[in-house]
Amino acid sequence: MLFLALLILTALWIATRGMRVWRGVADAASESADTPLPHYDGSAPALPKVSVVSYVLRDTDSLSEYIDILLNQDYPLLEVVIVCDASAEATATIAERFENVEHLHITFIPPGSHNLSRRKLAQTVGIKAATGDVVIITNTSVVPASQSWVSAMAEPFIADSSVAVTLGYARPVATDYTGPGRWYRLFDHLVDTASWMYSALHNHAYRGDGCNMALRRSLFFENKGYASINPLMDGDDDIFIRELSRYGDVHLQIRPESIVDTCWGEDANQRHHDLKDRRMFTRRYLPKRPFLRQGMLSCAQWLLLICTLLTGMSALFDIQESETLIDYYPMLSGVAHLIITHGQGPSIILASLAMVVLAGTWILETLTYRRMARALHGARLCWSVVPFMLWRPIGNVVFNINHRTQRKSHFTWQR
């Protein structure tokens, strides 16, 4: 019983430390929301020019509306670079449609380049075409939540010259997800996002979101672009972030103005699947500490639950054993009867305390998660938080096993 009590205390300590990640992100988001964003105008001294490099992922029917959203941002020194994954003729047609639009440049990546990452190639072409000191990387399926999005993403570079990268938050649109796993996918995305955000807050950035990140253009070329990860299809928003952190600070920007919405539409489920597959692959090249922290939190969930069940079963066994002993020896003296009956006390007390600790931990986890979800404008779940936490390590193992045979597809030489 003493061993079970020690395990329960250990699991409680691990779970409490794991919840610090959610609390830390929620506190940072709340603090950022309470701090007003500076207003920039053309007269501001040493204001860097910002280039938004956007990769066209969908058809170009809504491209005009998307370009209007970007060009209507309130940042004064702004240009928009649209990179089309199309033929030169198709790109020329698109460019002709917008030839009279100021501060807009449209380019393309050549078709037929299959032995490399199309996404990284598009970003490289866009960054080379850009003329801004700061480059924001995104795609045309992303919609800024505010007209001050560019200002919010540029603000860290203006305030601190040592900032090399700014990481923003890309919020999934809940209504895009369908099926029985809809809410779990939103939960999984938010928990994973909180992990890399917490590491960035403590100067150990290992990942960002490729839909919403900014960097100094000069550092891209100083790092020789994606040269070190060209053999990989992925790595542009995690391994690449680790490389750029050598040149300066990585700043996490989670102001309400810096948030963008990822509007995947009917492809949302598949996008979540593909992103998870990418993350599972590239984590081998990243620091182990954040993933160990997530794993320990998941283990603590099961350890606490199992230990609580064992203490309850032990208490029930002691009660049944004492009742059987008294039934077989009815002539026991009153003192002996009291001793046997009293022996149930410690087991019952420990089992009761274990259940209180388990229930209290689950309630605290749910409240902490909801606070983080509220701060990040995510899906605020309630009763499903605990079942999702228990399922997450199992689901990750199953996902990893099912995708072992696809690992070669993450190398460009397989394309």
Secondary structure, 3 states (H helix, E strand, C coil): CHHHHHHHHHHHHHHHHHHHHHHHHHHHHHHHHHCCCCCCCCCCCCCCCEEEEEECCCCCCCHHHHHHHHHCCCCCCEEEEEEECCCHHHHHHHHHHCCCCCCEEEEECCCCCCCCCHHHHHHHHHHHHCCCCEEEEEECCEEECCCCHHHHHHHHHHHCCCEEEEECCEEECHHHCCCCCHHHHHHHHHHHHHHHHHHHHCCCCCCCCCCCEEEEHHHHHHCCCCHHHCCECCCCCCHHHHHHCCCCEEEECCCHHHCEEECCHHHHHHHHHHHHHHHHHHHHHCCCHHHHHHHHHHHHHHHHHHHHHHHHHHHHHHHHHHHHHHHHCCCCCHHHHHHHHHCHHHHHHHHHHHHHHHHHHHHHHHHHHHHHHHHCCCCCCCCCHHHHHHHHHHHHHHHHHHCHHHHHHHEHHHC
